[in-house]
Amino acid sequence: MTPSVGRIVHFQHPDVGVCPALITAVTDEGDVYLTVCPPGHPPAPLNDAHNEPIAVPFAETATDRHWSWPPLVES
């Protein structure tokens, strides 16, 4: 699959675990900018200590500070 703006993905947060996230931009390299929805907290853009957006790399499986596609659920 190809990442695109508006898609819901998983972000592996090092402290919280898997969080749903919304892709807000995609780089030419395929990294993405995310708004992350940690459990019990309001959604927030993923920024660094200087409040600059962080481009997040892809990982096939859950890897800290990476995004991945949610697994398909069969009904």
N, C-alpha and C positions, 0 to 999 in steps of 0.2 A: 504494500500500500504506500501511497505517497502522502506525506503530511500536507495539510492545507489549513488556512485560517478558518476557525470555527469548529474544528474537529475536537472531540473529547479524547484525551489520552490519559495514561497513568504516569505520574511522576513519583519516583522513589525518593522520598524524603529521608535523610539519614537518621532523624530523631523520631519521626512519626510513622514511617513506613509508606505504603502505597497511598497516594492521594489522587483523586480525579483532578484533571487540569484541562484548561481550554487553550488551544493554540491561538496566539494572537498575531504571530508573524513567523515566516519561514525564511532562513538564510539561503544563499546560493549553494552552500555546502550541505544543506538538509538539516541543520540544527534548527531548533525552534525557540521562540519566546513564549512563555506560559503565564497564565493566571492560574494559580494553584488554590485548591479548595481543601485545606486541612480539616479534619474532623473537629467540630466544635469551635471553629474560627471562621471569620468572614473570608471570602475569596480575596486574594491579593496577588499582584504581579510578582514574579520571581526576580528580585533585584539583589545587587551586591550591597556591601556596607556603605557605598557612596550613593545609593539609590539609583544606580544605573542598571538597566535590564541585563539579564544574563542569558546568553544563547546556550541552550541545553542540548547535549548530544543524545543520539538514539542508542538504545541497547536492546537486543532481542529479548533478554530476560531482565528481571528486576535487578538494577544496579544503582547504588546510591548516586544521587544527583544526575540521573539520566531519565529520559522518557522512554516509554514503550507503549505498544498498542494493547488495549485491554484484551483479555482472552475472549474468544468466541464462546458463547454459551448456547448449547444445543437444547431445544425444548422437547 
